[in-house]
Amino acid sequence: MPRYVVRLTEAERQRLEELLSKGRHAATTVTRARILLKADESEAGPGWKDGAIVQALDTSLSTMHRVRQEFVDSGLEAALYRRKATGPRPRKLDGSQEARLIALACGPAPEGRARWTLKLLAQRMVELEVVPSLSAECVRTTLKKNELKPWLRKQWVIPPEANAEFVCAMEDTLEVYARPYDPLRPQVCLDECSKQRVAETRCPLRAEPGQVERYDYEYERCGTANLFMLFEPWAGTRHVKVTDRRTAVDFAEVIRDLVDVHYPRAEKIVLVMDNLNTHKLASLYQAFPPDEARRLIERLEIHHTPKHGSWLNMAEIELSALATQCLDRRIADLDTLTREVAAWQNSRNAASDTVNWRFTTDDARIKLQRLYPSIQRG
């Protein structure tokens, strides 16, 4: 950074001293005047170093440099007073123009474009003759004020409006969650997810002080695995089974483990699950003889979450924790995956981690009123 030398004339020193002793001036102007007097390297000046001035006046080195440069390049007045911005001010939209911009941003993007950009919105406003000209910056500030981000999209589960089937299954699930804890009738949520098995092609470099862990972008795909989650929220326990596939037979084996291994003494297991094509009692008849399938079915009380309403299944929350805490890395083989998932499961069970579910039927009838059919009585 170049160093600009300040040498004041006698008239300039007198002007600065009068400014500090008489009248009322802006704090920035006073600070700049003091900087110039301290930095003065003429015979009458003290010629302080920048560090001493910064400490004495409680300012910054960047301010010191800027004041020196403005004095050398433009003179005393420029160094004392901040120059006001010149040029045209950015356009501000009136109420109707702002409404048109918001409606445009919330609508579909132009043909051939995946989403709106600030520049596209500005151009379209001009093409529609809403304004003669418009900058992307004006669009940005307007959208920011209205908390709009048209360039972002989010995948979401959108339930059907005014659908009796949806609200029936939703209230049935919420009724199950409202029941008190009963060890003889445990409430278990079932869900599953897939995990791509990936192997490293080069050995990652471990983290060290001043350097994060590094891994190569290249990897080798080794197939997929399926993870079944059995989660009993009120007891804070979960059981995860890792399988090669997600067939009806795999689902049936998980149900047999649920009945005979995890809850052999339960009178009835209240099972909540979504509507995946394999999550049917018919899967038990595909895997076992009829008498065995019927024996398992007699131990179950099944409740399905509504279609497009799998968020009501608390096992999804637990799968999300599994994905972020354990699966967010490259795991190549099924044995390693099984061992790591078991370690995660045992740790969570030891801590009795659970879900604080607070959404009730009364809440649904208020917050999701649009999903309930409107009954017209004659």
Summary of the structure (lengths in Angstrom):
residues: 378
radius of gyration: 34.7
end to end distance: 84.4
largest distance: 110.2
contacts: 994
relative contact order: 0.10
helix: 46%
strand: 13%
